[in-house]
Amino acid sequence: MSEFVQSVESRRQAPRAATPRKGSSRDVVLIGFAEALAAPEVVWSLVDDGFEVVAFSRRGRASALRHSRHVVCHEICPPEVDLENSLADLRALMSSLSDVSNGGHRILFPLDDKAVWLCGGLQLEQSWLLAGPQDGAAELALNKHLQFQAAREAGFDVPTAMLANTAEEIVQFSEAESFPVILKSAKPVPTRDGRVVECPKWICASRAELDSAVEQWAGRAPLLIQKFVSGVGEGVFGLATPDGIRGWSGHRRLRMMNPQGSGSSACVSEELSEDLKEKTQRLIQNAGWHGLFMIELLRDRSGKLWFVELNGRPWGSMALARRQGLEYPAWQVRLTVDPLSDAGASSFTNPGLVCRHVGREFMHVLFVLKGSKSKALTDWPSFWKTIPEILAIRRRDSFYNWRRDDLGVFAADCYYTLHDNIFKSRR
């Protein structure tokens, strides 16, 4: 193992000193939702940088972060139950934190799309700062149709797509463009009857599969219907500052938890091409974006790279970034407090580093055994090839949510990943 890797691993795994470094112990960061995949890594990044961290979580919902020794979780009403009550609970929590007068900053840091949407609906008091997308950037982060338009203008290739509100429009697009197609919500946070509703994705290879998807959809939210492109997921990450993008990094998915389409269970760090950086720079500048971002891409069998979406909050593979010394969460908060901060200015990457999520790797095996739901997925993984890949743990491999002084998080994360996915229909 190289000296660089040894130094990174020692920094990530050894308990940290209690003395604050960059941030002030008087600065409090409120993060949420605690159930977000990246939540543990975000907490550790902030704590290691000297910030005090508090989290909000869904009432009655288990999460790995509740087992951390570095943060206290406060429950609020889930937005999937009642949006008004959820906002009221969040306001009350923020008010209680504001009452603790120690002269420091108060920073609200949304960790997933629903939290970005929820925090955007708040009128922040003067004592609070938002470490997340605001105004036009927030609208872009939560509207995939707008993202496709912005990506095309920046030079990205975007699959043919249409915004659909009726079953007739969906059928017309499918007949005009031919199968396979993919259906997904136009907004990451669809709402209905005063609450957030769930809207899955459907991949359809035939009219019969499309009719079944439309029946399940039942008009619950506006849909984006696209030509389905099969390929390997890639990501571009960075930090948009007044003097340009800092902290460039990239990754490629080795495996998805669900080969049908989901977050990764294993990914590897990669160098970014100059062409990809230029397109990303145009997209970020045109959008007037500030702070951290992630652009999800898909490379098809011919090698062509397609735009998938833009995220304006911490991403699931934050563990891979932190194993390289890329402290995006701490940098985001430091830039929120001081836009002229040098956060991320001296960063560097370590290509070829693999990071794996133990619970998701096990779920990947179960999904492979279960088989594909659509005939469009012609390259479904082989079970007998998957097992050796899962069991081959190399010396340089690292793991999501692993920290020596907070091992309860790692164990709980593995358990809840399996439990929540296996019993998902019941929940």
PADO-126746 format. One record per residue (C-alpha): residue in three letters; chain; x, y negated, z negated. Coordinates in steps of 0.001 Angstrom, whole numbers, m for minus. Each point is the difference from the previous one (the first is absolute). Example, Ala and Ser with C-alpha at 12.3 -4.5 7.8 and 13.67 -1.06 7.14 Angstrom:
! residues 2
+------+-------+---------+---------+---------+
: resn : chain :      xx :      yy :      zz :
+------+-------+---------+---------+---------+
:  ALA :     A :   12300 :    4500 :   m7800 :
:  SER :     A :    1370 :   m3440 :     660 :
+------+-------+---------+---------+---------+
//
This chain:
! residues 427
+------+-------+---------+---------+---------+
: resn : chain :      xx :      yy :      zz :
+------+-------+---------+---------+---------+
:  MET :     A :       0 :       0 :       0 :
:  SER :     A :    1385 :   m3428 :     965 :
:  GLU :     A :     951 :   m2627 :   m2569 :
:  PHE :     A :   m2821 :   m2198 :    1313 :
:  VAL :     A :   m2652 :    2667 :    m596 :
:  GLN :     A :    1406 :     794 :   m3434 :
:  SER :     A :    m174 :   m3660 :    m988 :
:  VAL :     A :   m3577 :    m371 :    1271 :
:  GLU :     A :   m1137 :    3161 :   m1766 :
:  SER :     A :    1614 :   m1061 :   m3267 :
:  ARG :     A :   m1740 :   m3369 :     166 :
:  ARG :     A :   m3365 :    1622 :     723 :
:  GLN :     A :     115 :    2838 :   m2527 :
:  ALA :     A :    1798 :   m1422 :   m3036 :
:  PRO :     A :   m2026 :   m1926 :   m2627 :
:  ARG :     A :     337 :   m3741 :     437 :
:  ALA :     A :    1120 :   m2493 :   m2592 :
:  ALA :     A :   m2727 :   m2071 :   m1590 :
:  THR :     A :    1768 :   m3298 :     771 :
:  PRO :     A :   m1809 :   m1827 :    2855 :
:  ARG :     A :    1988 :    m716 :    3154 :
:  LYS :     A :   m1585 :   m2044 :    2781 :
:  GLY :     A :   m3470 :    m562 :   m1425 :
:  SER :     A :    m909 :   m1455 :   m3362 :
:  SER :     A :   m1525 :    2047 :   m2804 :
:  ARG :     A :   m2620 :   m2740 :    m184 :
:  ASP :     A :   m1192 :     709 :    3553 :
:  VAL :     A :   m2946 :    2419 :      83 :
:  VAL :     A :    m962 :    1910 :    3157 :
:  LEU :     A :   m3505 :    1478 :     191 :
:  ILE :     A :     m72 :    2827 :    2544 :
:  GLY :     A :   m2817 :    2179 :    1311 :
:  PHE :     A :   m1451 :    2326 :     727 :
:  ALA :     A :    1959 :    2364 :   m2238 :
:  GLU :     A :   m1151 :    2898 :    2203 :
:  ALA :     A :    1978 :   m1315 :    3016 :
:  LEU :     A :    2632 :    2454 :    1204 :
:  ALA :     A :    2787 :   m2569 :    m336 :
:  ALA :     A :   m1048 :   m1206 :   m3487 :
:  PRO :     A :    2709 :    1791 :   m2062 :
:  GLU :     A :    2832 :   m1128 :    2262 :
:  VAL :     A :   m1354 :   m3573 :     m35 :
:  VAL :     A :     m99 :     m24 :   m3797 :
:  TRP :     A :    3566 :    1290 :    m293 :
:  SER :     A :    1278 :   m2539 :    2530 :
:  LEU :     A :   m1592 :   m2864 :   m1944 :
:  VAL :     A :     996 :    1256 :   m3446 :
:  ASP :     A :    3595 :     503 :    1108 :
:  ASP :     A :      13 :   m3594 :    1251 :
:  GLY :     A :   m1079 :   m1351 :   m3393 :
:  PHE :     A :   m3740 :    m513 :     470 :
:  GLU :     A :   m2713 :    1051 :   m2425 :
:  VAL :     A :   m2563 :    2130 :    1861 :
:  VAL :     A :   m3694 :     588 :    m696 :
:  ALA :     A :   m2276 :    2102 :    2234 :
:  PHE :     A :   m3710 :     188 :     745 :
:  SER :     A :   m1568 :    3338 :     848 :
:  ARG :     A :   m3408 :    1380 :     887 :
:  ARG :     A :   m2083 :     851 :   m3040 :
:  GLY :     A :     m66 :    3773 :    m557 :
:  ARG :     A :    2557 :     739 :    2744 :
:  ALA :     A :    3169 :    1905 :    m887 :
:  SER :     A :    3344 :   m1138 :    1386 :
:  ALA :     A :    3669 :     811 :    m423 :
:  LEU :     A :     705 :   m3586 :   m1074 :
:  ARG :     A :   m2057 :     482 :   m3170 :
:  HIS :     A :    2784 :    2328 :   m1169 :
:  SER :     A :    2765 :   m2610 :     385 :
:  ARG :     A :    1804 :   m1418 :   m3013 :
:  HIS :     A :     678 :   m3254 :    1872 :
:  VAL :     A :   m3530 :   m1310 :     582 :
:  VAL :     A :   m3431 :    m251 :   m1634 :
:  CYS :     A :   m3046 :     705 :    2195 :
:  HIS :     A :   m3270 :   m1909 :    m521 :
:  GLU :     A :   m3199 :    1396 :    1494 :
:  ILE :     A :   m2380 :   m1962 :    2210 :
:  CYS :     A :   m3194 :    1005 :    1771 :
:  PRO :     A :     862 :    1810 :    3269 :
:  PRO :     A :    m916 :   m2082 :    3079 :
:  GLU :     A :   m1486 :    3195 :    1442 :
:  VAL :     A :   m2639 :    m244 :   m2759 :
:  ASP :     A :    m726 :   m3735 :    m279 :
:  LEU :     A :    1999 :   m2807 :    1606 :
:  GLU :     A :   m1327 :   m2808 :   m2197 :
:  ASN :     A :     774 :    1869 :   m3195 :
:  SER :     A :    3422 :     921 :    1342 :
:  LEU :     A :     823 :   m3654 :     681 :
:  ALA :     A :   m1390 :   m1057 :   m3372 :
:  ASP :     A :    2120 :    2567 :   m1834 :
:  LEU :     A :    3123 :   m1092 :    1881 :
:  ARG :     A :    m672 :   m3667 :    m802 :
:  ALA :     A :    m442 :     856 :   m3686 :
:  LEU :     A :    3271 :    1933 :     m57 :
:  MET :     A :    1861 :   m2878 :    1657 :
:  SER :     A :   m1531 :   m2457 :   m2455 :
:  SER :     A :    1184 :    2082 :   m2943 :
:  LEU :     A :    3528 :      34 :    1406 :
:  SER :     A :    m128 :   m3761 :     567 :
:  ASP :     A :    m841 :    m518 :   m3658 :
:  VAL :     A :    3401 :    1412 :    m981 :
:  SER :     A :    1917 :   m3277 :     257 :
:  ASN :     A :    3703 :     746 :     281 :
:  GLY :     A :     847 :   m2497 :    2712 :
:  GLY :     A :     642 :    2586 :    2725 :
:  HIS :     A :   m1581 :     572 :    3388 :
:  ARG :     A :   m3059 :    2168 :     619 :
:  ILE :     A :     157 :    1946 :    3279 :
:  LEU :     A :   m2810 :    2093 :    1498 :
:  PHE :     A :    1402 :    2768 :    2221 :
:  PRO :     A :   m2467 :    2170 :    2018 :
:  LEU :     A :    1320 :    3465 :     842 :
:  ASP :     A :   m2573 :    1363 :    2454 :
:  ASP :     A :   m2489 :   m1281 :    2576 :
:  LYS :     A :   m2923 :     m25 :   m2414 :
:  ALA :     A :    2025 :   m2009 :   m2500 :
:  VAL :     A :    1055 :   m2417 :    2774 :
:  TRP :     A :   m3674 :    m467 :     858 :
:  LEU :     A :   m1033 :    m339 :   m3655 :
:  CYS :     A :    2736 :   m2496 :    m878 :
:  GLY :     A :    m866 :   m2038 :    3090 :
:  GLY :     A :   m3495 :    m494 :   m1447 :
:  LEU :     A :    1332 :   m1665 :   m3156 :
:  GLN :     A :     395 :   m3708 :    m618 :
:  LEU :     A :    3347 :      51 :   m1753 :
:  GLU :     A :     627 :   m2308 :   m2913 :
:  GLN :     A :    2937 :   m2362 :     228 :
:  SER :     A :    2061 :    2195 :   m2310 :
:  TRP :     A :    m192 :    2984 :    2404 :
:  LEU :     A :    1909 :     766 :    3191 :
:  LEU :     A :   m1001 :    2593 :    2618 :
:  ALA :     A :    2772 :    2326 :    1228 :
:  GLY :     A :   m1982 :    1188 :    2992 :
:  PRO :     A :   m1509 :   m1106 :    3328 :
:  GLN :     A :   m1997 :   m3223 :    m148 :
:  ASP :     A :   m2377 :   m1882 :    2320 :
:  GLY :     A :     607 :     949 :    3655 :
:  ALA :     A :    2588 :    2635 :    m911 :
:  ALA :     A :   m2512 :    1696 :   m2316 :
:  GLU :     A :   m2590 :      63 :    2782 :
:  LEU :     A :    2551 :    1536 :    2368 :
:  ALA :     A :    1041 :    2601 :   m2588 :
:  LEU :     A :   m3609 :    1169 :    m352 :
:  ASN :     A :   m1174 :     m86 :    3614 :
:  LYS :     A :    1450 :    2601 :    2357 :
:  HIS :     A :   m1623 :   m1561 :    3075 :
:  LEU :     A :    1867 :   m3260 :    m661 :
:  GLN :     A :    3185 :    1982 :    m572 :
:  PHE :     A :    m259 :    1635 :    3431 :
:  GLN :     A :    m369 :   m3400 :    1677 :
:  ALA :     A :    2988 :   m1416 :   m1914 :
:  ALA :     A :    2112 :    3093 :     755 :
:  ARG :     A :    m678 :    m230 :    3748 :
:  GLU :     A :     953 :   m3691 :       3 :
:  ALA :     A :    3271 :     912 :   m1753 :
:  GLY :     A :     855 :    2589 :    2667 :
:  PHE :     A :   m1018 :    3249 :   m1715 :
:  ASP :     A :   m1750 :    2770 :    1905 :
:  VAL :     A :   m3489 :     536 :   m1442 :
:  PRO :     A :   m2310 :    2904 :     932 :
:  THR :     A :   m3188 :    m970 :    1819 :
:  ALA :     A :   m2588 :    m883 :   m2632 :
:  MET :     A :   m3487 :   m1411 :    m411 :
:  LEU :     A :   m1966 :   m1353 :   m2958 :
:  ALA :     A :   m3234 :    1999 :    m302 :
:  ASN :     A :   m3088 :    m562 :   m2128 :
:  THR :     A :   m2360 :    2526 :    1556 :
:  ALA :     A :      69 :    3642 :    1032 :
:  GLU :     A :    m716 :   m1041 :    3584 :
:  GLU :     A :    3148 :   m2131 :     137 :
:  ILE :     A :    2074 :    2886 :   m1337 :
:  VAL :     A :   m1352 :    2397 :    2628 :
:  GLN :     A :     525 :   m2528 :    2807 :
:  PHE :     A :    3647 :    m513 :    m943 :
:  SER :     A :     636 :    3753 :    m183 :
:  GLU :     A :   m1540 :     598 :    3400 :
:  ALA :     A :    1936 :   m2876 :    1570 :
:  GLU :     A :    3412 :     821 :   m1515 :
:  SER :     A :    m337 :    3799 :    m327 :
:  PHE :     A :     882 :    2144 :   m2998 :
:  PRO :     A :    1726 :     298 :   m2414 :
:  VAL :     A :    m955 :   m3093 :   m2022 :
:  ILE :     A :     381 :   m1085 :   m3602 :
:  LEU :     A :   m2628 :   m1835 :   m2055 :
:  LYS :     A :     925 :   m2060 :   m3072 :
:  SER :     A :   m1356 :   m2927 :   m1958 :
:  ALA :     A :     787 :   m3403 :    1520 :
:  LYS :     A :     614 :   m1266 :   m3526 :
:  PRO :     A :    2038 :    1855 :   m2649 :
:  VAL :     A :   m2557 :   m1098 :   m2607 :
:  PRO :     A :   m3540 :     426 :    1353 :
:  THR :     A :   m2770 :   m1182 :   m2344 :
:  ARG :     A :   m3694 :     755 :    m200 :
:  ASP :     A :   m2733 :    m662 :   m2568 :
:  GLY :     A :    2345 :   m1786 :   m2394 :
:  ARG :     A :    2742 :    2607 :    m117 :
:  VAL :     A :    2955 :    1329 :    1961 :
:  VAL :     A :    m838 :    3053 :    2101 :
:  GLU :     A :    2281 :    2735 :    1305 :
:  CYS :     A :     355 :     488 :    3740 :
:  PRO :     A :    2261 :    2868 :    1150 :
:  LYS :     A :    1681 :     441 :    3379 :
:  TRP :     A :   m1244 :    2390 :    2672 :
:  ILE :     A :    2022 :    1456 :    2873 :
:  CYS :     A :   m2213 :    1300 :    2786 :
:  ALA :     A :    1013 :    2157 :    2950 :
:  SER :     A :   m3489 :     578 :    1432 :
:  ARG :     A :   m3526 :   m1376 :      75 :
:  ALA :     A :   m1060 :    2556 :   m2614 :
:  GLU :     A :    2699 :   m1183 :   m2415 :
:  LEU :     A :    m959 :   m3621 :     737 :
:  ASP :     A :   m3697 :     618 :    m725 :
:  SER :     A :     926 :    1603 :   m3308 :
:  ALA :     A :    2217 :   m2970 :    m927 :
:  VAL :     A :   m2681 :   m2529 :     905 :
:  GLU :     A :   m2506 :    1884 :   m2138 :
:  GLN :     A :    2382 :     m89 :   m2979 :
:  TRP :     A :     801 :   m3682 :     607 :
:  ALA :     A :   m3691 :    m979 :     m99 :
:  GLY :     A :     770 :   m3668 :     669 :
:  ARG :     A :    1660 :    m527 :   m3386 :
:  ALA :     A :    2582 :   m2493 :    1370 :
:  PRO :     A :    1160 :   m1522 :    3312 :
:  LEU :     A :    2340 :    2419 :    1761 :
:  LEU :     A :    3057 :    m293 :    2169 :
:  ILE :     A :      14 :    2694 :    2635 :
:  GLN :     A :    3340 :     669 :    1712 :
:  LYS :     A :    1683 :    2382 :    2347 :
:  PHE :     A :    1638 :    2577 :   m2247 :
:  VAL :     A :    3788 :     152 :     260 :
:  SER :     A :    1873 :    2948 :   m1470 :
:  GLY :     A :    3482 :    m608 :   m1344 :
:  VAL :     A :    2314 :    m661 :   m2948 :
:  GLY :     A :    m604 :   m2866 :   m2404 :
:  GLU :     A :    2646 :   m2677 :    m516 :
:  GLY :     A :     109 :   m3131 :   m2135 :
:  VAL :     A :    1606 :   m3438 :      26 :
:  PHE :     A :     412 :   m1787 :   m3330 :
:  GLY :     A :    1235 :   m3418 :   m1015 :
:  LEU :     A :    m440 :   m3194 :   m1941 :
:  ALA :     A :   m1133 :   m3148 :    1847 :
:  THR :     A :    1616 :   m3136 :   m1445 :
:  PRO :     A :     198 :   m3658 :    1111 :
:  ASP :     A :    3365 :     703 :    1670 :
:  GLY :     A :   m1003 :    3247 :    1745 :
:  ILE :     A :    m427 :    3677 :    m794 :
:  ARG :     A :    2228 :    1562 :   m2651 :
:  GLY :     A :     414 :    3550 :   m1192 :
:  TRP :     A :    m664 :    1739 :    3322 :
:  SER :     A :    m478 :    3763 :    m282 :
:  GLY :     A :   m1689 :    2834 :    1834 :
:  HIS :     A :   m1144 :    3568 :    m511 :
:  ARG :     A :   m1336 :    2979 :    1910 :
:  ARG :     A :   m2510 :    2509 :   m1326 :
:  LEU :     A :    1304 :    3533 :    m219 :
:  ARG :     A :   m3359 :    1353 :   m1175 :
:  MET :     A :   m3439 :   m1407 :    m762 :
:  MET :     A :   m1917 :    1323 :   m2976 :
:  ASN :     A :   m2838 :     805 :    2406 :
:  PRO :     A :    1182 :     621 :    3592 :
:  GLN :     A :   m3444 :   m1239 :    1077 :
:  GLY :     A :    1201 :   m3489 :   m1016 :
:  SER :     A :    1029 :   m1339 :   m3416 :
:  GLY :     A :    2895 :   m1490 :   m1930 :
:  SER :     A :    3340 :    1779 :     112 :
:  SER :     A :    1070 :    2786 :   m2318 :
:  ALA :     A :    3626 :    m343 :    1167 :
:  CYS :     A :    1748 :   m2814 :    1867 :
:  VAL :     A :    3522 :    m987 :    1034 :
:  SER :     A :    1603 :   m3445 :     226 :
:  GLU :     A :     996 :   m1241 :    3467 :
:  GLU :     A :    1726 :   m2904 :    1707 :
:  LEU :     A :   m2220 :   m2452 :    1921 :
:  SER :     A :     623 :    m929 :    3615 :
:  GLU :     A :     497 :   m3668 :     902 :
:  ASP :     A :   m3001 :     160 :    2351 :
:  LEU :     A :   m2242 :    1183 :   m2830 :
:  LYS :     A :    1332 :   m2723 :   m2301 :
:  GLU :     A :    m721 :   m2664 :    2633 :
:  LYS :     A :   m3617 :    1120 :     435 :
:  THR :     A :    m482 :     179 :   m3750 :
:  GLN :     A :    1511 :   m3471 :    m431 :
:  ARG :     A :   m2461 :   m1434 :    2569 :
:  LEU :     A :   m2982 :    1660 :   m1667 :
:  ILE :     A :     975 :   m1231 :   m3470 :
:  GLN :     A :     766 :   m3537 :    1188 :
:  ASN :     A :   m3183 :    m292 :    2069 :
:  ALA :     A :   m2052 :    1127 :   m3006 :
:  GLY :     A :    1691 :   m2465 :   m2350 :
:  TRP :     A :     745 :    2934 :   m2272 :
:  HIS :     A :    1796 :    m359 :   m3341 :
:  GLY :     A :    1329 :    2754 :   m2242 :
:  LEU :     A :     270 :    3749 :     434 :
:  PHE :     A :   m1533 :    1821 :    2937 :
:  MET :     A :    m125 :    3425 :    1576 :
:  ILE :     A :    m771 :     746 :    3645 :
:  GLU :     A :   m1123 :    3549 :     712 :
:  LEU :     A :     877 :    1424 :    3412 :
:  LEU :     A :    m425 :    3267 :    1887 :
:  ARG :     A :    2557 :    1459 :    2416 :
:  ASP :     A :   m1621 :    2292 :    2576 :
:  ARG :     A :    1575 :    2997 :    1711 :
:  SER :     A :    1415 :   m2162 :    2798 :
:  GLY :     A :    1785 :   m2221 :   m2517 :
:  LYS :     A :   m2356 :   m2963 :     419 :
:  LEU :     A :    m674 :   m1947 :   m3205 :
:  TRP :     A :   m3597 :   m1035 :    m777 :
:  PHE :     A :   m1230 :   m2543 :   m2554 :
:  VAL :     A :   m2320 :    1461 :   m2659 :
:  GLU :     A :    m497 :   m2629 :   m2725 :
:  LEU :     A :    1492 :   m2759 :   m2146 :
:  ASN :     A :     m18 :     288 :   m3800 :
:  GLY :     A :     525 :   m2910 :   m2356 :
:  ARG :     A :     430 :    1888 :   m3252 :
:  PRO :     A :    2419 :    2617 :   m1376 :
:  TRP :     A :      26 :    3146 :    2132 :
:  GLY :     A :    m127 :    3641 :   m1052 :
:  SER :     A :    3653 :     724 :     787 :
:  MET :     A :    1307 :   m2736 :   m2327 :
:  ALA :     A :    2056 :    2713 :   m1703 :
:  LEU :     A :    2134 :     402 :    3139 :
:  ALA :     A :     667 :   m3737 :     125 :
:  ARG :     A :     999 :    m135 :   m3669 :
:  ARG :     A :    2315 :    3002 :     354 :
:  GLN :     A :    1926 :   m2179 :    2472 :
:  GLY :     A :     131 :   m2934 :   m2419 :
:  LEU :     A :   m2755 :   m1942 :    1801 :
:  GLU :     A :   m1999 :   m1522 :   m2861 :
:  TYR :     A :   m2901 :   m1380 :    2046 :
:  PRO :     A :   m2451 :    m347 :   m2940 :
:  ALA :     A :    2413 :   m2033 :   m2130 :
:  TRP :     A :    1014 :   m2075 :    3026 :
:  GLN :     A :   m3661 :    m718 :     781 :
:  VAL :     A :    m676 :   m1313 :   m3492 :
:  ARG :     A :    3199 :   m2031 :    m121 :
:  LEU :     A :    m905 :   m1677 :    3311 :
:  THR :     A :   m3509 :    m666 :   m1287 :
:  VAL :     A :    1406 :   m1788 :   m3042 :
:  ASP :     A :    2691 :   m1796 :    2027 :
:  PRO :     A :    m370 :    m123 :    3822 :
:  LEU :     A :    3654 :   m1091 :     225 :
:  SER :     A :    1231 :    3104 :   m1846 :
:  ASP :     A :    2773 :    2032 :    1615 :
:  ALA :     A :   m1935 :    3240 :    m683 :
:  GLY :     A :     930 :    2697 :    2513 :
:  ALA :     A :    2672 :   m2115 :    1691 :
:  SER :     A :    2870 :    2421 :    m641 :
:  SER :     A :   m1846 :    3286 :     587 :
:  PHE :     A :    1274 :    2959 :    2033 :
:  THR :     A :   m1422 :    3375 :    1015 :
:  ASN :     A :    1105 :    3630 :    m120 :
:  PRO :     A :   m1187 :    1859 :    3135 :
:  GLY :     A :    m655 :    3722 :    m260 :
:  LEU :     A :   m1244 :      10 :   m3598 :
:  VAL :     A :   m2996 :    2330 :    m521 :
:  CYS :     A :   m2665 :    m609 :   m2640 :
:  ARG :     A :   m2721 :    2552 :    m815 :
:  HIS :     A :   m3234 :       8 :   m1971 :
:  VAL :     A :    m240 :    3345 :   m1791 :
:  GLY :     A :   m3792 :      54 :    m388 :
:  ARG :     A :    m590 :   m1062 :    3586 :
:  GLU :     A :    2471 :    2572 :    1299 :
:  PHE :     A :   m2039 :    2737 :   m1685 :
:  MET :     A :   m3220 :   m1488 :    1422 :
:  HIS :     A :    1620 :     m18 :    3446 :
:  VAL :     A :     337 :    3790 :    m192 :
:  LEU :     A :   m3670 :     346 :    m977 :
:  PHE :     A :   m1134 :   m2254 :    2859 :
:  VAL :     A :    2116 :    1984 :    2463 :
:  LEU :     A :   m1659 :    3201 :   m1217 :
:  LYS :     A :   m3452 :   m1568 :     261 :
:  GLY :     A :     534 :    m860 :    3648 :
:  SER :     A :   m1019 :   m2838 :    2283 :
:  LYS :     A :   m3479 :   m1529 :      56 :
:  SER :     A :     317 :   m1143 :    3620 :
:  LYS :     A :    1185 :    1593 :    3230 :
:  ALA :     A :    1784 :   m3305 :     718 :
:  LEU :     A :    2748 :    1037 :   m2412 :
:  THR :     A :    1799 :    2422 :    2280 :
:  ASP :     A :    3350 :     m95 :   m1849 :
:  TRP :     A :   m1235 :    1194 :   m3402 :
:  PRO :     A :    2960 :    1129 :   m2166 :
:  SER :     A :     784 :    3685 :    m342 :
:  PHE :     A :    m293 :    1371 :   m3543 :
:  TRP :     A :    3093 :    2158 :     406 :
:  LYS :     A :    2078 :   m2973 :    1170 :
:  THR :     A :   m1430 :   m2279 :   m2674 :
:  ILE :     A :    1007 :    2146 :   m2991 :
:  PRO :     A :    3783 :     m47 :     705 :
:  GLU :     A :    m174 :   m3759 :     626 :
:  ILE :     A :   m1740 :    m607 :   m3327 :
:  LEU :     A :    2403 :    2233 :   m1951 :
:  ALA :     A :    3156 :   m1443 :    1563 :
:  ILE :     A :     981 :   m2580 :   m2628 :
:  ARG :     A :    3294 :   m1662 :     900 :
:  ARG :     A :    2484 :   m1712 :   m2263 :
:  ARG :     A :    m835 :   m3482 :    1276 :
:  ASP :     A :   m3769 :     460 :    m287 :
:  SER :     A :   m1794 :   m2185 :   m2529 :
:  PHE :     A :   m3559 :      12 :   m1333 :
:  TYR :     A :   m2917 :   m2346 :    m392 :
:  ASN :     A :    m743 :   m1316 :   m3502 :
:  TRP :     A :    3010 :    1624 :   m1696 :
:  ARG :     A :    1676 :   m1826 :   m2896 :
:  ARG :     A :    1853 :    1596 :   m2888 :
:  ASP :     A :   m1431 :   m2266 :   m2694 :
:  ASP :     A :   m3590 :     314 :    1309 :
:  LEU :     A :    m363 :    3684 :     920 :
:  GLY :     A :   m3662 :      89 :   m1023 :
:  VAL :     A :    m799 :   m2019 :    3119 :
:  PHE :     A :    1616 :    2556 :    2315 :
:  ALA :     A :   m1819 :    2944 :   m1612 :
:  ALA :     A :   m3349 :   m1805 :     m65 :
:  ASP :     A :     397 :   m1140 :    3600 :
:  CYS :     A :     536 :    3581 :    1201 :
:  TYR :     A :   m3008 :    1237 :   m1980 :
:  TYR :     A :   m2403 :   m2773 :    1057 :
:  THR :     A :    1037 :     270 :    3647 :
:  LEU :     A :    m967 :    3670 :      45 :
:  HIS :     A :   m3097 :    m410 :   m2172 :
:  ASP :     A :   m1417 :   m3026 :    1828 :
:  ASN :     A :     466 :    1511 :    3461 :
:  ILE :     A :   m1193 :    3509 :    m825 :
:  PHE :     A :   m3094 :   m1299 :   m1808 :
:  LYS :     A :    m478 :   m3069 :    2208 :
:  SER :     A :   m3476 :     944 :    1182 :
:  ARG :     A :   m1252 :     310 :   m3565 :
:  ARG :     A :    1472 :   m3364 :    m996 :
+------+-------+---------+---------+---------+
//
